[in-house]
Amino acid sequence: MIEAANRNPAEPFSGQGQAIERMLSLGVSRSDIVDLVRSSQVEAISRLCYFLDDPSLCNEENERVRSVGWALVVTNEDFEPTDKVIGGLHESVLETDPTGREMRPRKKLQ
């Protein structure tokens, strides 16, 4: 990210690399930066998944979403949609943490 930001400092998302470079120069550890970034990513994914499954969006009084309809569904072997809706996707986001910690803090070394 830092290298990309230095190559193209005005490009979208280059601020990430610039911020990381400043944090490292201030002595912030790479593991703290990784934890911050990963937590922010997982929180965004979780909130998006919750928003997509939000039952309040079915409220016909809400003009912004009255004409919007969508569903995440299981497909058959030909990738055609079935009537089986996949709900509660936000509930499984933490299970995808490759560390197995479900986004809990790292254990401090004694």
Beta strands, then each sheet from edge to edge (+ up, - down):
strand 1: 73-75
strand 2: 81-85
sheet 1: 1+ 2-
end
